[in-house]
Amino acid sequence: MRLSPHMAVMQNTAQKAARSLLRDFAEVEQLQVSIKGPGDFVSQADMRAEKTIREELARARPGYAFLMEESGASGGDNWTWRWIVDPLDGTSNFLHGIPLWAISIALQRRHPNGDVELVAAVVYNPASHEMFWAEKGVGAFLNDRRIRVSARRKLSESMFATGIPFAKVPAKHRLPFGRVLSSLMPKVAGIRRCGAASLDLAWLAAGRYEGYWELGLKPWDCAAGLLLVREAGGHATDDQGRDLGDLDDEVNVVAGNQHFHAPLRELVHNALTQD
């Protein structure tokens, strides 16, 4: 399949960063790891991957701004194009030898009227050789195959994904999460916690899940995945139904196929606003 110039740059960049990550993954016991916070690790692998991605994207598209997990925002406030990058989503999985981690790269465009939209996305899991990618108006793909969200409409046959709160998650998110979980659990075929938000959203886009929710995500956790779900025919918003185009702060994400997005969004919103 012939890729657009932007997409070719994004996929080539992800593949280059993946080479060093795969080498480190094979020797994960020997990585030097520093603790950034409870349950939130930064490894040498993470930092090397981010450096590679920044260098490759900046060389290919000089002048584009960045929003990256480790190094933050750069490139000025009046950007027209901005990369949003998580060089290693699922760091804890990576450091425990679990092959569920990904490189996530998204591209935003700001229009003259100030509107911001996601226009391209890559979520690459090197351990499984799965390259999920999408461009606005083009569709969503897994490697060279077009993907669509699931058509399932029965809760009893449906799988949902989420991010279970852990040590660093603020207390304000724990009770709402529990409310949603306790409501869904008796009704669905299963609820999964993959450990990488970008992969959860990519798998939803590929029809492996019917719905997904998580509270307090950072932009780099979800930017690429949001576009993947939308281009695969699903819906991805916050709990109030906003499309999250700006992605300048923490967000609550609710995504699903055409049958489950609305009721899941309502359930999450009610859990957050319940006294």
Secondary structure, DSSP 8 states (H G I E B T S, - for coil): ----HHHHHHHHHHHHHHHHHHHHHHTGGG--EEEEETTEEEEHHHHHHHHHHHHHHHHHSTT-EEEETTTEEES-SS-SEEEEEEEEE-HHHHHTT-S--EEEEEEEEE-TTS-EEEEEEEEEETTTTEEEEEETTTEEEETTEE--------GGG-EEEE----TTS-HHHHHHHHHHHHHHTTTSSEEE--S-HHHHHHHHHTTS-SEEEEEEE-HHHHHHHHHHHHHTT-EEE-TT-----S--S-EEEEEE-TTTHHHHHHHHHHHHH--
